[in-house]
Amino acid sequence: MRAVLWNIALILLVAAVDCAQVHIYVSPNGSDSNSGLTVSQPLKTIQKAVNKLDESGVKGNEVLIELMQGYHDLASSVLFPHGYSAPVTVRSYNHQEVHVTGGRRIQSSNFKHVTDSNILNVIPQVAHSKVLQIHLPDVGITNYGSLSNYGFYRERVAPLEIFINGNPLRLAEWPNNKYINIKQVLDGQHGKRFTHESIRDIKWKQEKEPWVFGFWYWGWADMSIKVNSIDTSTHTITLVEKAKFGMRTGSLLDGDKLNGYGKQGGYFRVINMLSELDQPGEYYLDRSTGILYLWPNTPSGTLSPTDIVYVSLIDDCIKLPQGKTNINLQDFTLEACRHYGIWGSNLSHLKISNLEIKNMGSYGFRCSNQCNSVSVSRCDIHHNDGGVFMKGGDRNKLISSGSIIEDNHLWKIGRATLVGANFITPEGVNVIVRNNYLHDGSYSCIRWAGNDHIMEYNYFNKCCFNSSDCGAIHAGRDWTMRGNAIRYNYIEKSLRLWPGADVRGIMLDDQYSSVNIEHNVFIDNEIHANIGGGRDNIIRYNVLYNSTKASIQVDGRGMTKKFNTELQKHLKAVPYTSSIWTAKYPKLAATKDNWNLPEGNEIYGNIYYNKHGIPWSVSYNDINEDKYYNRHDNKHTYTSTDFYAPEYKNFHLECTGQEWANGINFEQPIAFSKVGPRYPYGPQYLNKGKLPARTQVPTGFNKHPCSGTAKPATAIPHVAYLPDGSAPNNLIQNITNEGCWLLINDCPAHPNNVKGTFRDTYGEQHEQAGNIEANCLARAAKEWRYCGSAKNKPITAVYGPTGAMTIGGDGCFFAAYGCPKHNDNRVGFMRDTYAEQHDGGDTNEEACLKRAAGQWAWCGKDRDKPYTSIFRPTGAVRTGGAGCWIKVTKCPADSKIKYYFYDAWGATNMGSDDDANECFARAGFYWRKCGSDNNYPVTAYYRPTGAQKTVP
């Protein structure tokens, strides 16, 4: 028995040893000759603590590397040589304020005012008393790095940068935070020379290392380029190399006006110019002398003994090993490295939490290739050229990465590189991005690639503010990256501030396919979401509030096969016909032909509110067929009172919005309190809460009364003079409400033909003219031709069941009640001599018919004086006038709906009298109301322009 107890005790002792926790202490005031195992004997460097992990007595145990208060300046990257069998945590000791930096501090007392007259002659007069200088070799700094190209997805290795009190300075530039236009491109699009209109270049010519930065051709492609020469006599700049997409003349306009897609790019600024150091927060380093010049970005504009000045020196702050790391990084600030804050590749089991990661030259954290079971949570990441890049999982086998990015605050990403400096870049398979707050981004806040990613419960605000043709959430040019879900997010203020294509809340670029966009709240975006010609995308159950251009934008750009080579390459790179892929994405494998058609897209169950004149949906490339974009059961509210308190981001549905939601089982929009970080983020010493400035409905708020539904107007526009079925036919007497009727006064080619008003028995027996209105009306022109097509010998056809009629004969005619604005009181039928003499309206059907809307407008747009154009050679008619009119073939589901009527309810509640898109949407509404039968289409006629749309 004693032996058994001894063995148990031994086992427990071994287990205790195996589970031992070792603390290693590191202090800026420590020494690497210390043991590091007690608070009183701390090491000096983090690298020494990492090396100690392999020492006897430490190796194999759970280790806590305790960083003590202060600035831990790295002489080189912290390198973890391998992973560990037990967890290794690097953290602040007792939540003290800890900074791990890739730079070195310069005491503010080392900076002096500029006294060199030669330098003062270069620096702008306004800066003479403000600019300070330091000779960096005097403080032991000679590693200046070098300026290099950056922009358009090129990850930057920054040169030496300067930070004061944690805030970055920028290279001296002009114009400050703006651009100037290229005046002329001298050697063609792909040349290196261009002219401008600034006379300031007389100063630039003397610069030692001038660079330029700009959007040279596209509003979505930036690039910095070194200057080769400056000719001040012709205001010509010659570059060392060509811009990526070439260059063109400038697109910037005066004031707040913006050019669109057809006129973008072609603007630049000069950078790294001592002669332009004219604002707080700018600096210039003369690499030939080692003298640094800066204007402090402090409230006082100068430096005090308490100001903390840092310069960046090393590239990557922390390098992680491949394989299973078992490393945790938590609760400190990581800052001032020229490249990445944390870098790793092909690793797993890494946790990064409660860090502040700022002032990096590129990504704060970049994890490439196979990064599995990696988490980044509760971090405060800002002022980098990139936030978090994480790629993991196995696309061939569709194995999840198991990685997650959650509860972080990411902001002001894109200090130098604008396009491609993404806040979060998830790639691979099933990276979860949730409960993050992302705001103030130069380009996309999330740019993703891969499959089965989930982006949920995030709050996006002011992404894309430095470029055009951008999406706060953005992906492009792939049919295979399926299974992604964007849900339960708030996406706000993605607005275009620069020339070029539109900015969207969610941008599915260049045929990107098969994304579910659902249960999101979109607020104040230029375009809330677009589908750029892709397939099988779903946009459903979203709130789309107050877009500035259109709620939804769709197109068929792939029909030109412009991107086909790249798309096919991506398709062939994955086993999309394998059993794994076909089981998960059956539509992808089932696509045999028509890859480039935007088929299978569904847009339904959304509720949208826009100010008057802003359309719900815009389409390009003539792709309005439902097989491409099936838009149905979307609710347009013309009043913000259908939401509880949109001014406080409370979009709970009320009034008619609630009624509509109940009808389609629409889930109430997610509360604003549910998005963004759920927990305090960043190191504890920063004492940062959850989502900053959380908007809440104030106590005592009184909900605005419902005002969404009004009774339909009783005063309707006058029916057309030419009977069209919307009212009884009072022009032709002695007919019944059955069959097809003809009125023939003369038939020169067949004088013995029946004359007068009679049933068209031939048409009824041979052409179904007695049952189909269109077939009956077509008989007028046919009989006129049968009778010899004689001039001024018209023939009239009337469809008895509706009273609709037309006239076959020669020429282009009006049917009207007169033109009061121009004192023409003629009522009835009259030849449109203008159309015949000037537009060929007597022989060209469209030239004749388009006159109706124009003539009605010319005559004063009187609601009671519509104009109908009749192209008598075919009997085709078109009416210009007021209102949206609906024509129903048949309505099996609701016998109360009339055959042809003015949509008074739509006019009163939806604005269909004033917006063609709203009018056309009513065709879909009534078609669905009548049973959604393809055999019974519904047509909406928007009479102010004469346009019409038939559904389906």
Protein Blocks (a to p, Z undefined) as FASTA:
>chain_A
ZZmmmmmmmmmmmmmmmmpccdddddfklcfkbnolafklccfbfklmmmmmmpghkgop
acdddddedjdddfbdcddfbdcfbdcddddehhiacdddfbdcddfklpccdfbfklmm
mpcfklmmmpccddfklnopabgbjaddeeehiacdddddddeehiacddddddehiacd
dfbdfkbjklcbdcdfbfklmmmmmpmbdcddddfkbmkbccddddfbdcfklopacdfb
dcfklpaddfbdehjbdcdfklgghiacdehifklmcbghiacddfknopacdddfbfko
pacfkbccdddfbfbfbdcdehjekpacehiacehiakbfbdcehiehiadehiacehia
bdfbdcehjaehiacehiacehiabjbdcdedjfklopaekiacehiacehehjklmghp
afbdcehjhiacehiacehifbdfbdcedehiacehiacehihklbghiafbacehifkl
ghiacehiacehiacfbgcddddfbdceehiahiadehiacehifblbdcehiahiaceh
iacehiakbmbdcdfklmnommmmmmmmmmmmpcfkbmklmmmmmmlmmpmghmlpcghi
acehiacdddehiafbdcehhiabfklmccehiacdfbfklpfblmnopabdehjlmmmm
mmnopacdddfklgcjfbdedjfklopafdehiacddehiacdddfkbccddfbdcdddf
baghjaccfkbghiafedjddddfbdfklmmbcedjdddfklmmmnopmmmmklmmmmmm
mmmmmnoopghiacddddfknopacdddedjddddebjfknopabgcjdddfklmmmnop
mmmmklmmmmmmmmmmmnoopaklccddddfknopacdddedjddddfbafklmkbcfbd
cdfklmmmnopmmomklmmmmmmmmmmmnoopaklccddddfknopacddZZ
